[in-house]
Amino acid sequence: MKELWLQRPFRWYWLGLFLSGLGDQMGWMALSWFVMERTQSPVAMGGIIMAYMLPAVFAGLVAGVLLDRYDRTKLIVVDNVGRGVIFFGLVALLQMEQVPRLLVYILVVCAGILSPLSSAGAQTLLPRLVPKKELLVKANGVMESQWQIVYMLGPAMAGVLIGWIGPAHVLILNAASFFVCAFCFSRLPRQLIAHQVQDQEASSGSAAKKVGPFLRSLLADMRVGYRYLFGRKEMLLLVIFTFLFNMGYGPVEVALPLYANKDLAAGPVGLGMLWSSLAGGALLGSLLFTAVRWKLATGVTLGGIIVLWGLATLPLALFTRLEVAMLAMGIAGLSFSPYNILYRSYLQNHVPDHLLGRVMTSIRTITGTGMPAGAAVCGVLIPVLGVRGLLGAGAAACILTGLLALVLLRGLDQQESLAVDQRGGDSLQPVGQEGVELGEERKA
């Protein structure tokens, strides 16, 4: 571990992502609070979330290609400088007497389009910064711990700062963190990424002159991923239930600021405590889950997790005490954290390595729309059901979805492996035992 921290490039990398992540956590909480104060519109709050997340999901398809063709460090710097300018612009727009919502949405969409350059780019850059395999494992462990710390500290710090200096100034701090991140990545030694640029320089130049073939190849790769997914019934069911689970999370994302402010009368500090409780529970849940040998079937476990999330968040609709809400959020985090571990491991074990990127990207365009879709629906339903009514409806929907998943996902571990017919490019066909790439021993 000491050898890792002695490497200056890694220290710049860690510092940039830590400050940017911390600023982003505070910034999004401040933005939702600012929009709530300035517009008093749940629809606007849901729209902001959807305007950021949906473009990020679909822009990721192109971001991966750009990161393979151009200097990854420069793309990360461009993203952070661009989003820093955007958040400064949001502060200015939200200060106006009549908030121009359309312009706010446009800026948020632009921020969402840029964001995959850093979220995906940072992951692809790390192996170049830490080429030793034994150190790379430790580096990934350090980065995972960093994100968990950010998720725990960010909301709590935001709650205190919003009450102290106001949401506008917290947004300014978020914008500044992007510029600091850009500076940190600009300090990475050129020789670490020079060979990437040299390898891709010719291909990127020719691609720029042949836009049509580039787009056709991109669409063809996307089609392979979708055809593989839709050819596997059990995997498709898993993706659908993950979409519904993400959608069921939408009420919490949209209603929690209103719940903390009106029902709990806890203000931004209380909101930060609720989010930190969720993050703390998730951290504890992931540590406990990885420490035990899990024997239940994957499908049963995933369905049970969805049910537990619904049961854990139900008290938010029934009680208006901060300590009860914090306990509920902590239990919710504890219950849902194993979901991503099992879900990703299942896909990695059942999708051939040469298709994993395309299949995962295709799946992300489906599951990634769940939360913003849920947030948008909730923005419309809050005036009808009220904040607590919406939270109760979301909890009930998760319970019912989880019970259905318990039945339909029971055969998840027994599904048949499929391979791509290399002659047809993107056609799929079942393969016999001699052609199965993921054997029985690889099942989750």
GUMARMI-141529 format. One line per 5 residues: number of its first residue (from 1); for each residue x negated, y negated, z negated of N, C-alpha, C. Coordinates in steps of 0.02 Angstrom, whole numbers. Example, Ala and Ser with C-alpha at 12.3 -4.5 7.8 and 13.67 -1.06 7.14 Angstrom:
1	-660,284,-390,-615,225,-390,-660,165,-390; -642,112,-354,-684,53,-357,-645,-2,-394
***
This chain:
1	-41,61,0,0,0,0,-43,-63,0; -99,-61,-37,-143,-119,-40,-171,-134,29; -189,-81,66,-215,-91,134,-165,-127,178; -102,-113,168,-49,-145,208,-47,-220,194; -48,-239,130,-43,-309,113,-106,-348,128
6	-162,-312,138,-224,-346,156,-225,-368,229; -177,-343,268,-173,-361,338,-135,-427,345; -170,-479,367,-138,-545,373,-78,-545,420; -82,-512,479,-22,-513,523,40,-486,488; 32,-433,449,91,-406,414,117,-455,363
11	73,-491,330,96,-540,280,136,-596,313; 114,-620,372,152,-670,409,220,-642,431; 218,-581,454,280,-547,477,329,-541,419; 306,-516,362,350,-507,304,377,-574,279; 334,-624,275,355,-689,249,407,-721,294
16	396,-718,360,443,-748,406,512,-716,402; 514,-649,401,578,-615,398,612,-622,330; 572,-625,277,602,-633,210,636,-701,204; 601,-754,223,629,-821,217,688,-831,264; 682,-804,325,737,-810,373,798,-770,349
21	786,-710,323,842,-669,298,876,-701,238; 836,-728,193,863,-761,134,904,-823,155; 876,-862,201,912,-920,225,975,-902,261; 973,-847,300,1033,-826,337,1089,-804,290; 1071,-767,237,1121,-747,189,1155,-807,157
26	1114,-856,137,1142,-917,107,1181,-957,158; 1155,-959,220,1186,-1000,271,1255,-976,290; 1264,-910,296,1330,-885,315,1382,-895,260; 1360,-888,198,1407,-901,144,1425,-976,142; 1375,-1018,153,1387,-1090,154,1432,-1110,212
31	1422,-1077,271,1462,-1094,329,1535,-1074,318; 1547,-1014,290,1616,-994,277,1649,-1040,226; 1611,-1060,175,1638,-1106,125,1651,-1175,155; 1605,-1198,197,1612,-1264,229,1673,-1265,274; 1681,-1212,314,1739,-1208,360,1804,-1205,320
36	1803,-1168,264,1863,-1165,222,1881,-1234,195; 1831,-1271,171,1843,-1338,143,1866,-1387,196; 1835,-1385,254,1848,-1436,305,1910,-1423,346; 1928,-1358,355,1985,-1343,398,2045,-1316,359; 2033,-1287,301,2087,-1255,262,2125,-1204,305
41	2088,-1170,349,2120,-1124,397,2088,-1055,393; 2125,-1004,371,2099,-935,373,2085,-912,444; 2125,-936,492,2114,-918,562,2045,-943,585; 2027,-1004,565,1961,-1032,583,1905,-990,553; 1914,-968,490,1863,-927,458,1853,-861,494
46	1908,-828,511,1903,-765,548,1873,-776,617; 1891,-832,649,1864,-847,715,1789,-858,715; 1763,-889,662,1691,-902,657,1653,-836,654; 1678,-789,614,1644,-725,608,1646,-688,675; 1704,-687,708,1710,-653,772,1666,-686,825
51	1662,-753,824,1623,-790,873,1549,-775,867; 1526,-757,808,1455,-741,800,1440,-667,815; 1482,-623,790,1466,-552,793,1479,-520,860; 1533,-538,893,1548,-507,957,1494,-521,1010; 1474,-585,1019,1420,-597,1067,1355,-562,1049
56	1341,-556,983,1280,-522,962,1281,-449,982; 1339,-417,977,1345,-346,995,1329,-336,1069; 1361,-375,1111,1353,-364,1183,1288,-393,1210; 1263,-447,1179,1198,-475,1200,1141,-427,1185; 1152,-382,1136,1100,-333,1119,1083,-288,1177
61	1131,-275,1223,1117,-234,1282,1063,-264,1325; 1065,-330,1333,1015,-365,1374,952,-380,1334; 960,-393,1269,902,-409,1227,850,-353,1227; 875,-291,1226,828,-235,1227,785,-234,1290; 815,-250,1347,778,-252,1410,726,-309,1408
66	747,-368,1385,701,-424,1382,642,-410,1336; 655,-377,1280,601,-363,1233,550,-313,1261; 573,-271,1308,527,-225,1340,489,-257,1398; 515,-313,1424,485,-344,1483,442,-405,1467; 456,-439,1412,421,-501,1398,388,-499,1329
71	350,-551,1314,314,-557,1251,365,-559,1193; 365,-508,1152,414,-503,1098,406,-559,1047; 345,-576,1032,333,-630,983,363,-695,1007; 352,-712,1070,379,-774,1097,455,-774,1097; 485,-717,1112,558,-713,1111,586,-723,1041
76	552,-695,990,573,-705,921,567,-778,901; 513,-810,922,503,-881,907,558,-923,940; 573,-908,1004,626,-944,1040,693,-936,1004; 708,-875,983,771,-863,948,775,-904,884; 723,-904,844,725,-940,780,728,-1015,788
81	690,-1041,836,694,-1113,849,763,-1132,874; 790,-1091,919,857,-1104,946,910,-1103,893; 909,-1052,850,960,-1049,797,950,-1103,744; 888,-1123,733,877,-1179,687,910,-1243,712; 902,-1257,777,934,-1316,807,1010,-1309,804
86	1035,-1249,818,1108,-1238,817,1138,-1252,748; 1105,-1228,696,1133,-1238,629,1129,-1311,607; 1078,-1347,630,1078,-1420,618,1138,-1452,653; 1153,-1428,714,1210,-1454,750,1275,-1439,715; 1281,-1379,685,1342,-1362,649,1352,-1407,589
91	1298,-1425,555,1304,-1471,498,1334,-1537,521; 1308,-1563,577,1332,-1627,603,1406,-1623,622; 1426,-1569,656,1495,-1563,678,1543,-1556,619; 1523,-1518,568,1568,-1507,512,1573,-1567,466; 1530,-1617,476,1534,-1679,437,1586,-1727,466
96	1608,-1715,528,1655,-1761,560,1723,-1759,526; 1758,-1814,531,1824,-1819,500,1872,-1769,530; 1873,-1763,596,1912,-1713,632,1862,-1662,660; 1859,-1604,630,1810,-1554,650,1826,-1528,721; 1780,-1536,769,1791,-1510,836,1779,-1434,838
101	1832,-1397,825,1825,-1324,817,1796,-1290,879; 1816,-1314,938,1791,-1283,999,1715,-1287,1002; 1686,-1345,986,1614,-1353,988,1581,-1311,934; 1613,-1306,876,1587,-1263,823,1583,-1191,847; 1637,-1167,878,1638,-1099,905,1584,-1088,958
106	1575,-1138,1001,1525,-1131,1054,1455,-1124,1025; 1440,-1164,974,1374,-1159,943,1365,-1092,907; 1417,-1069,874,1412,-1005,840,1403,-948,890; 1438,-951,947,1429,-901,999,1357,-901,1024; 1329,-960,1035,1259,-965,1057,1211,-934,1007
111	1224,-946,942,1182,-916,890,1188,-840,891; 1249,-815,902,1258,-743,906,1223,-711,965; 1222,-745,1022,1188,-720,1081,1113,-715,1070; 1084,-764,1034,1012,-764,1022,990,-713,970; 1032,-698,921,1011,-661,862,981,-592,876
116	1004,-553,927,973,-487,937,899,-490,955; 876,-547,981,805,-553,998,761,-543,936; 785,-567,879,747,-558,817,764,-493,782; 829,-477,777,848,-417,740,819,-354,773; 821,-350,839,791,-293,874,716,-304,885
121	697,-366,899,627,-380,914,581,-366,856; 603,-383,795,561,-371,737,548,-296,727; 598,-255,741,589,-182,733,541,-154,785; 543,-180,846,499,-155,898,428,-181,890; 420,-237,856,353,-267,848,314,-235,791
126	348,-208,741,314,-182,682,262,-127,699; 277,-78,743,225,-28,758,162,-57,788; 167,-115,821,107,-147,849,67,-182,794; 101,-206,743,67,-238,687,34,-187,641; 66,-129,634,41,-76,590,34,-12,631
131	-20,-5,668,-27,52,714,-39,119,678; -66,118,617,-78,180,581,-12,211,558; -2,275,575,61,307,560,76,309,486; 24,324,446,36,329,374,54,262,344; 27,207,372,44,140,347,111,117,374
136	129,140,434,193,120,463,251,143,421; 247,203,393,300,228,349,307,182,289; 249,163,260,252,119,202,278,50,221; 260,27,280,283,-39,303,359,-39,311; 386,14,339,459,19,346,493,21,278
141	461,55,230,488,57,162,488,-12,131; 435,-50,142,431,-118,115,485,-162,146; 496,-156,212,546,-197,245,616,-179,223; 629,-114,212,695,-93,189,709,-122,119; 659,-119,76,667,-149,9,677,-224,14
146	643,-255,62,650,-328,70,722,-346,86; 754,-309,133,822,-325,152,870,-315,94; 858,-264,54,902,-253,-3,895,-309,-54; 834,-333,-63,824,-390,-109,858,-453,-82; 852,-463,-17,884,-521,15,960,-519,6
151	989,-460,17,1062,-454,10,1085,-465,-61; 1042,-449,-110,1060,-460,-180,1052,-533,-201; 996,-564,-180,980,-631,-204,1016,-686,-164; 1024,-674,-98,1050,-727,-55,1118,-754,-76; 1169,-712,-84,1235,-738,-103,1235,-772,-171
156	1198,-744,-221,1197,-776,-287,1164,-844,-283; 1109,-850,-247,1075,-914,-239,1120,-963,-202; 1155,-938,-150,1199,-982,-112,1255,-1009,-155; 1284,-966,-198,1338,-989,-242,1316,-1045,-287; 1256,-1039,-316,1229,-1091,-360,1215,-1155,-320
161	1183,-1147,-262,1163,-1206,-223,1223,-1242,-192; 1274,-1204,-172,1334,-1237,-144,1366,-1281,-196; 1370,-1255,-258,1398,-1296,-311,1355,-1354,-332; 1290,-1348,-322,1242,-1399,-344,1231,-1453,-291; 1215,-1432,-229,1198,-1481,-178,1249,-1483,-120
166	1297,-1438,-120,1348,-1438,-68,1331,-1392,-10; 1383,-1367,26,1371,-1319,81,1331,-1348,139; 1338,-1413,152,1302,-1442,208,1226,-1438,197; 1204,-1452,136,1132,-1449,122,1107,-1377,122; 1149,-1330,103,1129,-1259,106,1121,-1238,179
171	1165,-1263,223,1157,-1249,294,1092,-1279,321; 1073,-1336,297,1010,-1367,318,951,-1323,295; 955,-1296,235,903,-1250,212,899,-1189,256; 956,-1164,278,957,-1107,323,924,-1125,389; 940,-1183,417,908,-1204,479,833,-1210,471
176	811,-1237,414,739,-1244,402,705,-1176,397; 741,-1126,370,710,-1059,363,697,-1028,432; 738,-1044,481,726,-1020,549,661,-1049,577; 650,-1113,566,589,-1145,590,527,-1116,555; 533,-1101,491,478,-1071,454,463,-1001,482
181	516,-964,497,507,-898,526,472,-902,594; 493,-950,635,461,-960,700,387,-975,692; 370,-1017,643,300,-1034,630,261,-971,609; 290,-930,565,255,-870,542,241,-823,600; 289,-814,644,277,-768,701,229,-798,752
186	226,-864,756,178,-895,801,107,-885,776; 99,-868,712,32,-857,684,7,-786,695; 47,-742,723,24,-674,736,-30,-675,790; -83,-637,780,-138,-637,828,-116,-617,898; -140,-653,947,-120,-641,1016,-138,-571,1040
191	-195,-545,1017,-218,-480,1042,-173,-423,1022; -130,-432,971,-86,-379,949,-31,-364,1000; -13,-414,1038,42,-403,1086,19,-416,1158; -45,-430,1168,-69,-446,1235,-59,-388,1283; -72,-325,1259,-66,-269,1305,7,-258,1326
196	54,-276,1285,124,-270,1304,139,-316,1362; 114,-378,1358,126,-427,1410,92,-406,1475; 31,-380,1469,-5,-359,1529,31,-301,1563; 56,-254,1522,89,-196,1550,153,-214,1586; 188,-266,1561,254,-283,1587,254,-342,1635
201	197,-376,1641,195,-438,1679,218,-428,1751; 190,-375,1783,207,-364,1854,280,-344,1862; 303,-299,1818,372,-276,1825,421,-332,1811; 406,-375,1762,452,-429,1747,454,-480,1803; 396,-491,1836,396,-538,1891,438,-513,1950
206	431,-448,1964,470,-421,2019,545,-418,2002; 559,-405,1938,629,-402,1917,663,-469,1924; 624,-522,1911,653,-589,1917,674,-604,1988; 638,-573,2036,655,-585,2106,710,-539,2132; 725,-487,2093,774,-438,2114,827,-431,2060
211	868,-482,2055,920,-483,2003,971,-428,2014; 991,-417,2076,1040,-366,2091,1020,-297,2069; 960,-272,2089,939,-206,2066,932,-202,1991; 910,-256,1959,904,-256,1886,972,-246,1854; 1022,-283,1876,1088,-277,1847,1118,-208,1859
216	1106,-181,1919,1133,-114,1935,1100,-61,1891; 1035,-68,1879,1001,-19,1836,1026,-25,1764; 1040,-87,1742,1065,-97,1675,1134,-65,1667; 1177,-76,1716,1244,-47,1714,1242,30,1717; 1195,56,1756,1188,129,1761,1168,158,1694
221	1122,126,1660,1101,151,1594,1158,147,1544; 1197,94,1547,1254,89,1503,1304,145,1516; 1314,162,1580,1362,214,1598,1341,282,1572; 1276,296,1572,1252,359,1545,1270,366,1472; 1260,313,1434,1275,316,1362,1349,328,1349
226	1392,293,1385,1464,301,1375,1487,370,1397; 1461,396,1453,1482,461,1476,1461,515,1427; 1403,508,1398,1381,557,1348,1428,555,1288; 1444,495,1264,1487,488,1205,1557,516,1219; 1587,498,1275,1655,519,1289,1659,593,1309
231	1602,625,1319,1601,697,1332,1596,738,1269; 1594,707,1211,1587,743,1148,1644,721,1101; 1694,763,1095,1755,745,1058,1740,726,986; 1701,767,950,1689,754,879,1650,690,869; 1600,678,911,1561,617,905,1604,556,919
236	1648,562,969,1693,507,985,1740,492,926; 1765,545,894,1807,535,836,1769,499,780; 1706,518,770,1665,485,720,1658,411,735; 1646,395,798,1638,324,817,1704,287,806; 1761,318,823,1826,285,813,1839,272,740
241	1824,320,697,1835,310,625,1787,258,597; 1726,256,624,1679,204,602,1704,135,622; 1732,130,683,1763,67,705,1819,47,657; 1863,94,640,1919,79,595,1894,61,525; 1841,94,502,1812,77,437,1784,6,438
246	1748,-11,491,1722,-79,498,1779,-130,500; 1833,-111,534,1890,-156,539,1923,-164,470; 1925,-109,431,1952,-113,363,1910,-156,316; 1847,-166,334,1804,-210,294,1820,-284,307; 1852,-298,364,1867,-367,383,1904,-407,330
251	1956,-379,297,1991,-418,246,1946,-443,190; 1896,-403,171,1850,-425,118,1808,-483,142; 1783,-478,203,1739,-531,230,1776,-598,235; 1839,-596,257,1876,-658,267,1908,-683,203; 1939,-638,165,1979,-659,108,1939,-673,45
256	1878,-646,40,1841,-653,-23,1827,-726,-42; 1806,-770,5,1797,-840,-16,1862,-872,-42; 1918,-857,-10,1982,-883,-33,2002,-853,-101; 1989,-789,-109,2004,-753,-171,1963,-782,-229; 1898,-793,-217,1855,-820,-270,1874,-891,-288
261	1896,-929,-238,1911,-1000,-251,1980,-1010,-282; 2031,-976,-255,2100,-989,-277,2124,-941,-331; 2113,-876,-321,2139,-827,-367,2096,-819,-430; 2030,-821,-421,1986,-814,-478,1966,-881,-508; 1975,-936,-470,1953,-1003,-491,1880,-1002,-512
266	1839,-963,-475,1769,-954,-493,1722,-996,-449; 1748,-1026,-395,1707,-1068,-353,1653,-1030,-316; 1605,-1066,-288,1552,-1034,-249,1506,-990,-291; 1498,-1007,-355,1456,-965,-399,1488,-896,-406; 1554,-895,-417,1589,-831,-422,1585,-791,-358
271	1591,-825,-301,1586,-790,-237,1517,-758,-229; 1465,-795,-247,1398,-766,-244,1390,-706,-290; 1420,-709,-349,1417,-652,-395,1452,-591,-367; 1507,-602,-332,1543,-546,-301,1502,-512,-247; 1471,-553,-203,1431,-524,-150,1369,-489,-179
276	1339,-518,-231,1281,-487,-261,1300,-421,-295; 1360,-417,-323,1384,-355,-353,1389,-300,-300; 1416,-319,-242,1421,-271,-187,1352,-247,-166; 1304,-294,-159,1237,-276,-138,1202,-233,-190; 1211,-251,-254,1180,-211,-307,1207,-140,-309
281	1273,-133,-301,1302,-66,-298,1277,-27,-239; 1270,-60,-181,1245,-26,-121,1173,-3,-130; 1131,-44,-162,1062,-25,-174,1059,36,-220; 1098,35,-274,1100,91,-320,1126,154,-285; 1179,146,-244,1207,203,-209,1158,236,-161
286	1120,195,-124,1072,223,-77,1016,259,-113; 994,233,-170,941,265,-208,965,332,-237; 1026,333,-264,1052,394,-292,1065,447,-239; 1090,425,-181,1106,472,-128,1044,506,-100; 990,467,-92,928,496,-65,892,539,-116
291	910,533,-180,877,572,-233,908,641,-243; 966,653,-213,1000,718,-223,1003,755,-156; 1012,820,-162,1021,861,-102,1096,869,-90; 1120,838,-37,1192,836,-25,1213,900,12; 1266,933,-14,1286,997,13,1354,995,48
296	1394,942,36,1459,938,69,1451,926,143; 1500,948,183,1498,937,255,1499,863,272; 1467,846,326,1460,775,345,1527,742,355; 1573,774,393,1637,744,406,1678,733,344; 1677,783,298,1714,776,235,1686,719,194
301	1620,714,192,1588,661,153,1606,592,181; 1602,584,247,1617,519,277,1690,499,265; 1736,547,274,1806,533,260,1817,514,187; 1783,550,142,1789,534,71,1763,465,54; 1709,444,87,1681,377,75,1731,323,94
306	1766,332,151,1815,283,172,1872,278,120; 1894,336,95,1945,336,43,1921,300,-19; 1860,315,-41,1832,283,-101,1826,208,-93; 1807,184,-34,1804,112,-22,1872,80,-32; 1924,111,-5,1992,85,-14,2013,83,-87
311	1999,137,-124,2016,139,-195,1976,88,-235; 1912,79,-217,1870,32,-254,1890,-40,-244; 1914,-57,-184,1932,-127,-170,2004,-143,-188; 2044,-92,-205,2114,-103,-222,2123,-148,-284; 2079,-144,-335,2087,-189,-393,2083,-264,-375
316	2051,-281,-319,2049,-351,-299,2119,-378,-286; 2164,-334,-263,2233,-355,-250,2276,-355,-313; 2254,-320,-365,2295,-311,-424,2276,-356,-483; 2213,-379,-484,2189,-417,-542,2157,-483,-519; 2156,-531,-565,2125,-596,-549,2074,-614,-603
321	2036,-567,-625,1982,-577,-673,1916,-566,-639; 1868,-612,-649,1804,-608,-614,1767,-545,-632; 1767,-525,-696,1729,-465,-715,1758,-403,-683; 1824,-400,-676,1855,-342,-643,1837,-342,-569; 1838,-400,-538,1821,-405,-467,1748,-386,-455
326	1703,-407,-499,1633,-390,-492,1623,-314,-499; 1657,-284,-547,1652,-212,-556,1678,-175,-495; 1735,-199,-468,1763,-168,-408,1715,-173,-349; 1684,-231,-340,1637,-240,-285,1575,-196,-294; 1552,-189,-357,1495,-147,-370,1509,-74,-353
331	1568,-50,-374,1588,19,-359,1598,29,-284; 1626,-22,-250,1634,-18,-178,1567,-11,-143; 1517,-51,-164,1451,-45,-136,1420,23,-149; 1428,48,-211,1402,114,-229,1432,168,-186; 1497,162,-169,1531,214,-131,1514,213,-57
336	1506,153,-27,1499,152,45,1427,159,70; 1377,146,27,1308,145,51,1285,210,84; 1308,270,61,1286,330,96,1314,337,166; 1367,299,183,1399,307,248,1349,296,305; 1313,240,303,1266,224,356,1210,275,360
341	1188,300,302,1134,349,302,1155,412,339; 1215,438,321,1240,499,353,1257,487,427; 1288,430,440,1311,414,508,1252,410,556; 1200,373,537,1142,366,581,1103,431,587; 1096,467,531,1061,531,534,1096,580,580
346	1162,580,577,1201,626,619,1188,610,693; 1191,547,712,1180,528,782,1108,545,803; 1060,531,760,990,545,778,978,620,786; 1014,661,748,1005,733,752,1043,765,809; 1094,732,836,1136,764,886,1131,732,955
351	1094,679,962,1084,648,1028,1012,661,1049; 1001,687,1110,933,698,1134,892,633,1132; 829,640,1117,786,582,1106,784,536,1168; 783,566,1228,777,525,1288,841,487,1304; 897,503,1268,960,467,1277,978,424,1217
356	940,429,1164,960,399,1101,971,324,1106; 927,288,1140,934,216,1146,998,196,1182; 1012,229,1238,1071,211,1278,1136,231,1242; 1135,288,1210,1195,310,1175,1209,266,1114; 1156,250,1076,1165,208,1017,1189,138,1036
361	1162,112,1091,1184,46,1114,1257,47,1135; 1277,99,1170,1347,106,1191,1393,111,1130; 1372,150,1081,1412,158,1021,1418,91,984; 1364,54,983,1364,-10,947,1414,-59,977; 1424,-56,1043,1473,-102,1073,1544,-85,1051
366	1555,-24,1026,1621,-5,1001,1627,-19,927; 1582,10,888,1586,3,815,1573,-69,793; 1530,-104,830,1512,-172,810,1568,-222,817; 1620,-204,855,1677,-249,863,1729,-240,807; 1720,-188,766,1770,-173,715,1778,-228,663
371	1722,-250,634,1726,-300,581,1751,-368,607; 1723,-394,662,1751,-458,687,1823,-452,709; 1844,-395,737,1914,-386,755,1958,-387,692; 1935,-353,641,1971,-353,578,1974,-422,547; 1919,-460,552,1918,-528,526,1967,-572,563
376	1971,-565,629,2016,-606,668,2089,-590,651; 2105,-526,644,2174,-506,626,2192,-533,556; 2144,-530,511,2157,-553,442,2170,-627,439; 2134,-665,481,2146,-737,482,2218,-753,499; 2249,-712,540,2320,-722,559,2367,-697,505
381	2347,-643,470,2392,-611,421,2392,-645,353; 2340,-681,336,2337,-713,269,2397,-758,256; 2417,-801,303,2476,-843,289,2540,-802,277; 2542,-741,304,2601,-698,296,2599,-658,232; 2542,-625,219,2536,-580,162,2506,-613,100
386	2471,-669,110,2434,-698,55,2366,-664,49; 2321,-694,10,2253,-667,4,2254,-598,-30; 2286,-593,-88,2288,-530,-124,2328,-477,-87; 2381,-499,-53,2419,-451,-13,2378,-422,44; 2337,-464,75,2294,-441,128,2241,-392,102
391	2211,-408,45,2162,-363,15,2194,-295,-1; 2256,-297,-27,2290,-235,-41,2306,-195,21; 2326,-230,74,2341,-196,137,2278,-165,167; 2223,-202,163,2160,-175,188,2137,-113,150; 2146,-114,83,2128,-56,43,2171,4,60
396	2236,-8,67,2282,47,85,2266,75,154; 2249,32,201,2232,55,268,2169,99,267; 2120,81,225,2059,121,220,2075,189,189; 2118,191,138,2135,254,106,2168,301,156; 2216,275,195,2250,316,245,2202,338,300
401	2159,292,322,2110,310,374,2063,364,349; 2040,358,287,1995,408,259,2027,476,252; 2091,478,232,2126,542,227,2133,575,295; 2146,535,346,2151,562,414,2082,588,437; 2030,551,419,1962,572,438,1942,637,404
406	1965,647,343,1950,710,308,1975,770,347; 2031,761,382,2060,816,421,2026,823,489; 2019,767,525,1996,769,594,1920,776,602; 1882,759,550,1809,763,556,1780,825,523; 1823,872,504,1798,933,471,1751,973,516
411	1762,971,581,1719,1009,627,1660,970,654; 1643,915,621,1590,871,647,1523,906,655; 1507,950,609,1441,983,611,1439,1043,658; 1496,1062,687,1497,1120,731,1506,1103,805; 1499,1038,823,1513,1019,892,1458,1044,939
416	1477,1053,1001,1431,1080,1052,1384,1026,1077; 1321,1044,1089,1273,996,1116,1283,989,1191; 1273,930,1216,1278,916,1288,1212,888,1312; 1197,899,1373,1136,871,1402,1154,834,1466; 1110,791,1486,1121,754,1548,1096,795,1607
421	1137,799,1657,1116,832,1720,1069,785,1756; 1005,802,1756,955,757,1785,965,748,1860; 996,797,1893,1007,789,1965,1058,736,1980; 1109,731,1937,1162,683,1950,1150,616,1918; 1098,611,1879,1082,547,1848,1121,535,1785
426	1187,529,1790,1226,512,1730,1284,559,1718; 1286,615,1754,1340,662,1742,1322,707,1683; 1373,731,1647,1361,771,1588,1390,840,1597; 1357,889,1568,1382,956,1570,1360,993,1507; 1403,1039,1482,1381,1081,1426,1322,1124,1447
431	1278,1139,1400,1220,1180,1416,1223,1243,1375; 1194,1297,1402,1192,1360,1366,1141,1358,1310; 1134,1413,1276,1089,1415,1219,1017,1400,1240; 999,1422,1301,931,1411,1322,918,1338,1339; 971,1299,1349,961,1229,1366,978,1181,1311
436	997,1207,1252,1016,1162,1197,954,1129,1170; 953,1062,1170,896,1025,1146,898,1017,1070; 958,1017,1041,964,1010,969,994,1074,942; 953,1117,915,975,1183,893,1014,1180,829; 1036,1238,806,1076,1242,746,1038,1215,686
441	971,1223,686,934,1199,628,931,1124,625; 949,1089,678,946,1016,680,1012,984,658; 1063,1024,645,1128,996,628,1124,959,561; 1166,906,556,1165,866,495,1196,907,438
***
